[in-house]
Amino acid sequence: MLAAKYVGDRTIRIDQEDAPPLAPGEVRIDVAYAGICGTDLHIFHGAMDSRVTRPATIGHEMSGIISAIAEDVTGWAIGDAVTVMPLDWDGTCPACLAGNQHICQNLDFIGIDSPGALQQQWNVPAGVLVAVPDGVRLDHAALVEPVAVAVHDVRRSELKAGDRAVVIGAGPIGVLIASVAAAAGAEVVVIELDPSRRAAAEALGLRTLDPRTADQVEWVNEWTAGAGADVVFEVSGSAAAVLVATSLAKVRGTLVVVAIHSEPRPIDLHRVFWRELRILGARVYERRDFEKAVSLVAEGAIPADALITSIVPLSEVGAAFETLEGGKAMKILVDVAGVGE
């Protein structure tokens, strides 16, 4: 089989290798499509070299078909269409024992800490499988993982139908959060500096705001009759966004920190105190978020075709990383099975 491996120095190498034998409790998936996300870009840029063992087969957004099953695995059949919730927890740490297995203190994030989906055949524990319903296209199913991120973020916020939500950042996750919030009945505006990302969000039917041409605090105050937004999602990762985010929220409003901030950021704690704001972190997802994401994709509530900028063969995965880092695409899928042949 062929596998794409990050070897360091912004380099992806395509290797020919044998699929490893199945271990007890595992299934083998013939990977159909794998998506490239912001975390994969962080790996490509070398920002996670201290965590990733190289050469590393990365990738955790995917879809595929089960092709082999260990003897002790039940409940699955060869030919089943699946995606993977790529979290493997130890079940013994304080977080797990408190019921928060998805943020296990010793979490194996599959595709980062252990081999991922950018390979034609992928062995995974059966417990991480999530069924893809009949009729759902496999390229669309490869979006379930990032949709699950958005579902988790929105669920953490306790957003309700009729609420007003501000999403700061119109990258793939920001757009998905806005789409999930809108599907939940909220009114949503997406704040984005980049004109191409604003245009992409608008093409999906989302309302956007350019903070360079409008004062975002004044705009949100006018939009909410002076109250402020019920929920603000910070998805941009910028220091300026963190600083302004508290000024956009209503009394007892909620700020959800979604972006990965690699260094401490200034935040207006007086505003947090004065308005009794709630600040939440939102990381990865739980099984119920994955199941909801599958439903949203199956129902067509997520504009999958519009989100997928292009599909490339496995042989061109290195070029796909370069396209994404240039901000020229929303979501690129890798056709792992076809490899351009």
N, C-alpha and C positions, 0 to 999 in steps of 0.2 A: 504494500500500500504506500501511498504518498502522504507525507506530513509536512506542514509548514512549521518551521522552528525559528524562534527568535534566538539569535546567537550573540547579541550585543552589538554596540556601535551602529544602531539604527539599521540593522540588517536582518532580513528574513531569508532563510535558506529552505529550499525544498529538498527533502530527503526521501529516499526509497528505503523502506524497512518492513520487517514482518510485524504483523499484529501480535501483541502479547497474548499468551493463553488466558482464558477466562479464569478468574479466581472464584472461590465460593461466594455466592451472593451477588455476582455480577451479571450484567447483560452486555452484549456487543451491539452497538448501533452502527449501521451504515449511514454516515453523516450525509445529509442532503445539502443543507445550507448552513453557513455560519456567518453571523454578523460581527462587524468590527465596531467597538465602542470606545468611549473616552478612556476607560481604564486600559484597554489594549494599546491606545496611543501613548499613555504614560509609560507602559512597559517598553514600547518601541523607542521612546525618547531616552530610555535609560534611567528614568526616575524611580524605578522599582527594582533595580539590579540587586539591591541588598536583600530582596525578598524572593526574587525569581531565580530558580536554579537553571542555568543555561547549559546546553541548548534547551529551550523551553517550547513545547507545543502549547500555545495559548488558545484563547477563544472560549466563551461561555454562553453566547447567544446562538442557539442552533435549533435545527429540526432534523429528523432522520427516521429510519426504519430499523426495527429490531431484526438482527440477522442471526443471533445465537444467544442462548440462555443457559446459565449454569444449572446443574441438576437440582440444586436446592432452592431455586427461585420459582415461585408460583405467582399466578395472577397476570402473567404476561405471555404473549405468543409471538412467535416469529412472524414478521409482517406487520406488526402493530406500528402505527405512526406515533412518534413521541417527541417531546422536547425534554429538557433537563433543568431542574432547579439545582444549580451547581453549588450546593452547600452541604458539607459533610462535617457534622459536629461530634464532639466526644461524648456528650451526654452525662458528663461527670463534673464539669466545672460549675462554679456558683451561678453563672448566667443560665446554663442549661437546667440546673436543678430548680431555678426560679421560673422556668417555662419560657425562657428566651433563647431557645436553641439556635435561632437564626443569627444571633450575634454572640455565639459561643466564644469564650475567651481563648480557645485553641482552634478556631474555625479553620477548616481546609476549604478555601474557596477554589473549587475545581475550575481549572483553566487559568489559574494564577499560581496557586500553591502546589498544584499537581496537574498532570497533563490534561489539555483541553480539547476543543472540538475541531481545530484546524488540522484534521487528519481524516482519512477516508473511513477508517474503522476505529471506534472509540469504545473502550471498556469502562463502564461506570457501575457503581452500586445500584442495585435495583430500586432502592429506596428513594433515589433522586429522580426517578422517571415521572413524567406527567403526560397523560394521554392526550393526543391530538384528535379531536372529533372527526368523524367521517365528513368529507366535503370541504375541510379546511385545507387550502393549498399549503404545501410545505414551505414555500418562500414566505408566506404570511406567518406561518407558525414559528419561523425563526425570529419573529418580533416579540414573541410572548415574554421573554425574559425582560427586555427593557420596559414593556408595558406593565409587567409585574412590579418593577421599581416604582413606576408612576402610581399604580394602584396603592402600593404601600404608603407612599408619600401622602396621597390624598386621604387615605384611611387614618393615618396618624394625625392628620390635621383636624379630624372630626368635622369636615366640611359638610354642609347640608344643602339641599335644594333651595334655591333662592339666595344663597350667600353670594358675596362678591369676592372674587379671588384675584390677586395679582401674582403673575409668574414673572420673575426677573430672569431673563435668559431664554432665547428661542433656539437653543440647540436641540438635539433629538429628545433628551429627557424633558426639557422644558416644554417642548411641543406636546409630548405625550402626557405630561401632567395637566396641561391646559385641556387636552382632549378628554382625559378621564374626568376632570372636574366638570367640564361642560356636559359630559354624558350623565353625570350625577345631578345635573340640574342647576349648576352654579352659573353665574355670569362671570366671564373671565376676560382679563386683558393681559397681554404679554408685552413686557418692556424689553426692547432689544435695540442696541446701537447699530449693529451690522445690517445694512439695507438688504443684502441678499437673504439673510435669515428672516428678516421681517417679511420679505416678499414670500418666502416659502411658508411661513406661518399663516399669512393672509390667504395664500392659495388653498390652505386647508380649512378656511372659513373662520379663522381666529382673529379676534380684534387685537391690534397691536398699537404700541406707543413708542415713538422715537424720543428718548430723553434729551436729545440735543436740540430738538425744535419745540419741545413743550416741557414746562416745569412739572415733573412727575408727581410731586407732592400736591401741587395745586390741582393738577388734573384729577388725581384720585379723590381729593376732597370734593371737587365739583361733582364727580361721578357718583359719590356716595352721600351727597347732601351734607358734607362736612363731617361725616361719621368716621371715615377710614374703612379700609378693606377688612373683611372678616378674617381672611387668611392671606398671608404673603409667603410665597415659595421663593427662596433664594437658590437659584440654579446656575448662576453665571460664574461663580467662583471669584468675583472681583471684590477688592476691598471697598470700593466706592458703593457697590450694591449692598454690602453688609451695613455700611454706615447709614444709608438712606432707608433701608428696609423697615426699621422701626418707626420711621415717620409716616409710613404708608398704612399702618395697621390701626384699627379702631381700639377704643377702650376694651380691655380684655380680649383683644384680638390675638391671633396666633402667627408666629413667624416659624416657618419650617426650613431648617438648613439642610439642603439637599446636596449642594456642590461640595466637592472635596477641597478644603482649604489647607494647603500644605504649610501654612505659617499662621501665627495669631493675627487677628484682625481687630481694628478699633470698632467698638460698637457703642451706640448711644444708650448707656444704662440708665441715664436719667429718664429717658422716654419709657424704658421698660418699667421703671419704678412708677412714673407718673400715671401711666395708662394701665398698669397691672397687666402687662403683656406676658404672653407665654411663649417661650422659645423651645422648640423641639428639634432634635436631630432625627434624621430618617435615613437608615442604612439598609440596603438590600431588601429582603421580603420574607414573608412567611408562606406556608403552603396555601393558605386561603387566598393570598394575593395572587399566586400563580393561577389558581383555579378561576378566580375572577378575571384575570387577564386572558385566559383561554376563552372564556365566555365572550368578552368584549371583542376579541379578534374574530371569533366565529360569527358573532352577530353583525359584524361590519361596523361596529361603533368606532373602531380605530381605522383611519384612512391609510391602510397598509400600502396600497399601490403608490399613493402620493408620497409616502415616507421613504420608500425604497428608491434611492437615486439611481442605482445601477447594480447589476449582478456581474461579477467577474469570475473567471476560472481560478482555481487554486494556484496555478502557475503565475498569476498576476497579483498575488496578495501583497507583495512588497510595494508595487505601484499604487494599490488601493490605500495603503497606509499614508503614502505621500499625498494623495488626493485629499484624504480626510484632514490631514494636518494643515492643509492649505485652506480649509474652510469651504471647499468647493462641492461638498455633498452633505446631505442630511444623514442617510444611512446607506452603506455599501454592504451587500451580501456577497459572500464567497460561495460559488457553486463547487462544493467540495467533491461531490460525486462525479461531476463532468470533467473537471480539470482541463477544460478547453479543448478536449479532443472531439 
